[in-house]
Amino acid sequence: WLITDDPYPEDPDPLPWAATVIKERQESSGKGAPHNRCLPGPPPASGSAAPFLVKIVQISSLIVMLIEDNPGFRQVFLDGRTHPALWNPTWLGHSIGKWEKDTLVIDTTGFNDRSWLGGIGGGLLPHTEMLHMTERYRRSDFGHMTGEITFDDPGSYTKPIHENLTFDLAPQEEVLEYVCENTKPQHLVGK
């Protein structure tokens, strides 16, 4: 699947501290983005930076998303488990899913606060560990899928943020390995 960003993203309503961070990130043109240092962002992988592919593999108890970007994969548990009571916050959080008729609903919590939210807000949005993400995926026809994502973080925003993605089936494409080697600051030498 090839993901296309929301052409009409919703404007976030940040709390004062988050508005300050967003403004700083805008003024620096997103220079400190985690992705620039080979670190992941929260799911879903967005098409804003480059047209990366996502391959979805499902068995009865698990969905694995192979992502042609950092971190490379994501797990969504379908076996009826709940989120762990004690979870060490991570870049991708902990995802559980269920089917509601023809719609896959994914509930994710347990994020760390180090990533920046994907394609919304220019990809410059901060969040706290209170971030709760709900995704709803539905195949609209054979070659297309829609994704409705809600980011709810009362520690950063006065109301949830909604993002709509479209996915185009890319059956002739293969997910390629992604290698990021920008782990150290580079110093440009000029004349």
Beta strands, then each sheet from edge to edge (+ up, - down):
strand 1: 2-4
strand 2: 54-59
strand 3: 62-67
strand 4: 73-77
strand 5: 94-100
strand 6: 103-109
strand 7: 132-141
strand 8: 144-152
strand 9: 161-168
sheet 1: 1+ 9- 8+ 7- 6+ 5-
sheet 2: 2+ 3- 4+
end
